[in-house]
Amino acid sequence: MGIDWAGQSLPAEHDAAFDAFAARAATAMRPSSHGDVVHSRPVAINFGAPTDDPPKVVVFYGGNDGVLRAVNGNRSASIGSVPAGHEMWSFIAPEFYPYIKRLRDNNTQITFLGNTTTTPAPQPKPYGFDGPLTSYTHAGDTWIFGGMRRGGRMIYAFDVSDITDDPDSPSLKWRLGCPNLDDDVGCTAVDITDIGQTWSSPTVLKASGYFDVVSIAGVDTNVPKPMLIMGGGYDSCEDADPNTCTSADKGNRIYVLDANTGAVLRTFDTDRGVVGDVFVVTNRTTGLAQWAYAADLGGNIYRISGVNANTALASTAPGSWTITKIAALGCNNTATCTANRKFMFAPDVVVEPAPNSGTHILLIGSGDREKPLRDYTSAYGVSNYFFMLKDVPTDSTWLATNMGTCPSANVMCLDSLYGITGSDDPVAADLANKKGWYLGLNAHEQVVTSAITVFGGTTFSTHTPTVPDPDACASDLGTARVYNIRYNNAAPSKPNATNRYEEIRGGGLPPSPVAGQVKLDGDGPIVPFIIGADPRSPLEGGLPVPPSLTTLPKSITYWYIEK
């Protein structure tokens, strides 16, 4: 006689079934065995020919169970013997090995704000492949590059060229960085010991100054080789409230790497850690890199150029590239401040058309996404802004005129820009002698996503924490807002809109908006889309706001397209 879940007696014939169920339950895969996917953005690659039906889509992403996965991303079709939605291949970095048993035991208290547990002492949450992924595809080669974010200080590169033919074929190309979060023991190279937690996407680029000589039709030809450019990363000194960072901390770098070998080709120094992507401005005909821009956690913005600040990367070898700090926006009027504005994402860059050819518009917002609660008093008290900066990199006098009363020569500050408050939009006369503008946000509001510009309209999202109510019966995720504004003057970009922003249902921390083009099913047309511009949900997709200007900017995309 068995006992059911309510304590009632069961007929004897149920005993065998109950025992079989209990045996399965003891070894069954629990639903949470797949780790949380928090910051890793998937990379989807179609390994089939454009005409293949069905395609061979493989999706790569990382999780905080330490596993980097490749999954059959087709809607319904198998790839080889792997059904749609099933895992094809996975990898666990050795940096995560010490946490595997801890996850299996599932009995460790996690450190979090307000946790007063003392016995046993709570431990930091373990992170795995929590960082961004990027890819490079050319002439049959497909490489994946992955960072670990809070999971480690390593970058991994894999060759996954034949994964659809042989799921066991992916191989490790190289690994670069340091295996320990707290020391430099075992770093893979001497010139990488300053790397922090690998938050920045390894952005693929090519430039004519870095090449192989290849014989094509009997003629020796310079063929550009792929490189990676990425920020130096995050240091835990940023977690203090306020931060305790100095120039000696990790991540105050920008690295240029050989994408094939992982060799460090160039290292640039920055004032603070660079955790956002490095934005590469390319020649739209050749696809080769011309300039690059990056921002750091001290509120500074940098331009990466060729042999000098006003020369494009072009044919310059990466070892001779230079860096110039063009803006210091972390503080109001001084060179340093204790609780500064932070840039955690790359600037969006818009290349203006004639008659302003050569002018780069940089769009970026400040905020500390890692401290979203009002309990972080230093971050809560920072006055954040959304910025539009104009840069003319070929003009050697650009940073020497109309700079206002900035404390550092040739570096833009707030006084170089036009301040926008309230609902008024600046006119041409307001901006004539300014290097751009800055838009005041609501009290305690932080920009928590990157910005993207489509058809002259810039989209980004913010978050404002609320005061906790001890008598509330439900959690309060704060106020999230999505902004849709014109890139040139911050006016509302949606037709008939009277406000620059709308509140996002549910609050919380939205993901960054993305945009592109997609071909509809069958013989459908190719249409533009944007995800993250709709207040109904940060995951809501739709058509971008149609252009209302007769002349539109040339918006640069975030991904690298092999020409």
N, C-alpha and C positions, 0 to 999 in steps of 0.2 A: 504494500500500500504506500503510495507516494503522498507528498504534501504539496498543495499548490501555493501560489504566492500570497493568497489570503489566509493561509493556515488551515484550509479545508482539506479533508482527505480526498485522495484521488484513487480511482480504480487501479487495481494491480497492473492492468494492461498498459497503463501510462508510464510505469516505472522505467521501462527500457527507453522510451522516447525522452523522458526527463533526463536520464543519465547521459544519453547522447547529446542533448542540448547543453548540459553542464560541461561536458568534455569540449564541445565546440567553443563555448563561452570562455573557457580558460585559455584558449589559444587564438581566439578570433581577433582580427584587426580592429582596434577601436577607431571610431571616426576621427579622433584628434591626432592620429598617428602622423598625418600629413601636417607638417609645421605651418605656422602662420606665414603668410606672404604679405609683408608690410610695405617695404620700400622697393623691392625688386620689380622692375617693369619687364614684362615678357618681350622677347624678340621672336617674331614669326617670320619664317623663311619658307618660300615655296621652292623645293628642290626639283620640281618638275619643269618641263618646258612650258612656255606660255600657253600653248595649245592643248596641254594635257587636261583631260577631263575623265576622272576627277584629278585635282592637283595633288601634290605631295607636300602638304604644309606641315612643318615641324615647329613647335613652340618651345622655346627655351626660357626657363625662369628659375629663380632661386627661392629657397624657403628657410625659415629659422629652425628647421630640424637639421640644418647643415647640408642639405641636399640640393645640388644643381641638377635640374631635370630637363630632359627632352621628351616631349609628349606629341603624339600624333594629333595634329591640329585640324585635320579634315572634319567636315560635318558628320559624315557617316562612313566614308570609304576607309578601308584598312590600308596601311602601308606595309607591304610584305605580310607578315603574320600578326602585326600589331593592330588591333582594332582602333577605331577613332576614339580619341580621348584617353588612350592608355599610354603608360610610360614606355618609352623606347630605350632610354639610357639614363643613367644618373651617376653623380660623382659627389663624394664627400671629401672635403679638404682635410688634411691631417690636423690643421689648427682646431678643428671641431671635435676631434676624437675624444678629448677628456670629458665632453658634455653628453656623450651618447648614453652612458649608464644613468646619468642624472635624469635625462629625459624619460628613460624607461621606468625608473623608480617613481618618478612623478610625485615626489614628496618634499621638495625644497621650497621654502618660503622665498618669494621674489621681493627684491628691494623696490619700493615705490614711495612716492611722496606721501607722507602721513602714516606709513607703516611703522608702528612702534614695537613690533615683535623683537624680542632680544634673545630668546632661547627656542630653537637654535637661531643663530644670527642669520638674517635674510641675505640672499646672494643676488648679484646682478643677473638680470635675464640673459640667457645665452642666445647669441645671434649666430647665424650661419652665413649662407650666401644671401645676405640681405641687401646687397648693393646693386647698382645698375648693370645691365648687360648691353653690349653693342656687338655688331657683327661686321665682317668684311667679306664680300663675295666678288670673285673675279676669275675668269678663265678656268672654271671648274673647282677653284679653291673656295672653301667657306670656313672662316675662322670666327670663333666666339671669344669675346673678352669679358671677364666678369670681375667686379669688385665685391668686397665683403661688408662694406659699411661698418656698423658697430661689431661685426663678426670678426674683423681682423684688419691687418695692415698689408694684405697681399692683393696682387692682381694675378689672375690666371688667364692663360690663353689656350684654347683647344682647337684642334683641327677636326671638324665634323663633316668634311666634304662628302663622305660616302655613307652617311648615317642611314639614308633610306634604302640602300642596297644591303648594308651590313650594319645592324644596330650596335654591334660590338666594335665597330671600327674607329670611333672617336679616340683621339689621342691627345695627351698633354703636350703642347708646344713649348711652353715655358711658364715659370712662375717667378714673380718679382716682388720683393718687399721684405718684411720682417715677420717672423712667425709669432712673436709675442707682443701683446698689447702694451706691456709695461717696461720692456727693455729692448735693447738692440742685439741681443745674442742670437746668432744664426741668421742675420740678414743676408740676403742672396747677393748683395753687391755693396761695396763701400759707399758708392754715390747714391744710395737709396735709403740710408739710415735716418733721414729726416722725414720719411713718409709717415703720414698719420693713418687713421682709419680710412679705408678707401671708399669714400662717398662719391667722388666725381666720376662721371662716365668717361671711359677711355674713348675719346672722339677720334675717328679715323680721318686722316687728311693726307694729301699728296702735295708736293711742291717740286717745281722743276729743278731746285737746287739739291735734291736728294734722289739719286737715280742709279739704275744699272745700265751698263752699255750692252745693248742687245743687237745682234745682227739681224736686220730685217731686209729681205731681198738683196742680201749681199752688202748692205750699207749699215755701218755701225750707228745705232740710234740710242739716244738717252731716253730711257723709259723710267718715269718716276716710280719710286717704291713707296708702299704704304707705311705711314707712321701713325702713332697715337699721341694725342696731347691730353693731359688730364691735370686736375688740381691735386695738390699734395695731401689733402685730406683733413681730418678732424682730430683734435686733441681733447682729451677729457677735461682739460683746464677750462674749456668752454662751458662745461656743465655747472661750474660754480656760479653762485648768484650773489654778486656779479662775477664775471669771469676773472680768472687769475692768470691769464695768458701773458707770456713774454715772448721776445724774439727767439728765445731758446727752445720753445715748444715745437711739437711736431706739426707737419702739414703746411708750414709757411713756404710753400714751393709750388711751381708748375713744372711738370715733367714732359719732355718730348722723347718718345721711345720708338725704336724700330718695331713695327708691328709683327714682323716675322720672327725676330730673335729675342725681343724684349730688351735689347741693349739701350742704355740711357744715352741719348744723343745730345740733350741740352737740359739744363736745370736753371730755372729762374727763381730768384728770391722774391717773396712777398712779405708784407707787414704782418699778416695774420693768415690763418689757415684758409685754403681754397677748397670748399666742399661742393660748389656748383660746377656744372660743366663749363668747359672752355668753348666759346662760340667762335667758329671759324667762318670768315667771310671768304667766299670762293669766287673765282672768275666764272661767270655763268655760261661761258662758251667752252672752256677747257675743263672746268671742275677743279682746277688747282687752287690751293690756298693763297690768299693775298694778304689778309690780316687776321688777327685773332684778338678776342676780348675775354677778360675774366674779372671776377669780383671776389673779394675776400670777406671774412667775418669781422673785419674792422671797418666795414663800410667804404672800402677803397675799390676803385676800378682801374684796370690796367689794359694797355694796348700792346700787343706783341707784333713787332715789325721786323724788317730785314736788317741790313747792316747799320742802319740808324733809325731814329724814331719816325722819320718821314718817308721811309723807303719800304715798299711792299716786300713780302717774303720772297715772291718770284723765284729768281735763280740763285738766291742766297742759300748756302748750306746751313742746316739747322744749328750747327755749332757756332755760327756767327749771328744768329737772330738776337734781337734786343727786346727789352721790356721797358715800358714807360708808364709810370703812374699818372693817370690823367684826371682823376677825381678822388677827393677825400670827403665823404659825406656822412661818416659815422658820428660826427659831433657837430655842434652848431657853429662855433666860432673859434675853436681851439684845435690844436693838432691832435690832442688825445683827450679822452674822457673815460670815466670808469665804466659807466653803463652806456655803451655805444650802440648805434644802429648796426644791424648785421645784414649782409647779403648772403643768402643760403642757396640762391639759384643763379644760373647764368643770365646775363642780360639778353633780351631779344634784340636783334639788330635788323634794322630796316635800311636798305640802301636806296636813297632818294633818286628819282629820275631827274632828267633835265628840267629846269635850268640849274638844279642843285646837285648835279652829278658829282660824285666824290664825297658827298656828305653822308655820314653814317649816323643814324638815329638809334640810340641805346635806350631801352625801356626796361626798368628793373624796380622792384619794390623791396623795402626793408622789413625785417621781422625776424623773430627767433622762434621758429617752428618747434624747436626742442623744448621750449618753455611756454606752453600755451595757457597755463593756468595763472590766475591772479596771485597765487601763493609765491610765484617767482617775482619778488617785488621789484628787482632791478629791470627785468624785461617788461613787466607790467607798466612801469613808469616811463618807458622810452616813447618819445614822439616819433612815430614812423611815418614815412612818406612813400609815394610812388613817384619815380623820377623819369623824366625824359631828358637825355643829354644829346647834344649835337657834337660830333667829332669830324674834323676834316683832316685825316691822317697825313695827306701829302702837303699840307700847308704848315710850314715851319713856324709861322707867326700865330697860328690858331690859338695856342695856349698862352699867348703873351698879350692878348688884347681882350678888353671887355671882361676881365676876370673878377671885377669887384674888389673887395678888401680881403681876399683870401690870405691866410697866414703863410701858405707855402707857394713859392713862385711856380708858375706854369702848372698848377694843379687846381682843378675846379673845386669849388666848395658851394655851400648853400647860397652865398652872396653872388655867385656867378649865374644863378638861376632865378627865374620868376616864380614867386610863391603864389599858388592858387589856393584860395580859401573860399568856403561857401559854395554857391552854385554858379558863380560868374565864371565865364570862360574867357581866357585871354585873347586879345586880338593881335594882329600882326605888329602894331606899334608897341604893344607891351613886350613882345619877344624880340624886337629888332636888335637890341644890344645885349641880349642874354644868350647864354649857352644852352638854354633849354628851360624846363620848368620842374617844379615839384608840387605834387598834389597832397594837401593835408588830409589825413584820414580822421575817423572818429577817435575819441579818447580811448586809449588802450588797444586800439585795433592794430593788427599785424598782417602784413602780406605774407601768405603761407604757401604760395605757389609761384612757379615761373610764369612769365607772360608770353603770349603769342599774338602775332599781328596777322590778320587776314583781311584783305580788301580795305586796308587802312584803319581797321578797327582792332584795338588791343584789348585782350581779355586776360584777367587775372582774378584771383580770389583771396579773401582775407578772413580772419577769425578774430573775434573779440570774446574774451572769457566773461562769465557772469559771476556775481557774488553767490557762493553756495548757500542754499536755504536748508538748514538742518531739519526742517519739518517737511521737506518735499518728499513725495512718495516715488518720484521718478528722477533719473539722472538728467542733468542739464548740460548739453554739449556746447553751450555758448552760442554766439551768433556768427553765422557764416554768410558772407556776401560775395556775389560775383559782380565784377565791374566790367562793363563794355563801353569803352571810350575811344574817341578819335586819337590816333597817335600823335597828331601835331599840336592839339590844343586841349586835350582832355574833355572835350564836349561829349555828351552821350552819343553813342554810335547807333543805337537802335532807333528805327523810325518812330517819330512822335514821342520818344522818351523824354521825360523831364528830369530824371535822376540818373546819375552815373552808375548806380548799383541797384541790385535787387537782392533780397534775402533768400538764402538757399534753405529749402525745407530740411528740417532735421538738424541743422547746425553741424558742428564738428569741424574736422580739418579736411577740406577737399583735396583731391589729387590735382596735379597740374593739368591745365587744358592741353589738348592735342588737336591737330588739324591735318588735313591731307585731302587726297582724292581716292574714290573707290569706284570700281566698276560694278554696276548692278548685275543681278543674276542674268544668265543667258546672254543675249545680245543687247543688254541694257546699256544706257549711256554711262560715261564716266562723270561723276558729280563730286563737287567739293563737300567736305563735312567739317564740323568742329564739335568736339566733345568737351563739355565743361563750361559752356557759355550760357546755359539755361538754368534759371533758379529752381526749377522743379527737381533737379538732381545734378550733382557734379559728374554723373556718369551718363547723363542724357545727351544723345547725339542729335544733330540737326544741321540744316544748311547755315552757312555763315551769313551774317548781315550783308545784304547786297551793297555794292559800292554806291556811294552818293557823291563821290568826287569824280571830276572829269579826268584827272591825272592821278594815278595810283602809284604807291611805292612798290619797289621790287622787294618782296618779303623773302628773307632767307629762311630755309627750313632747318630743322634740327638734325636731320639725318644725312648721311653721306651717300651719294648716288654715283656709282661707278660709270664714267662716261665711256 
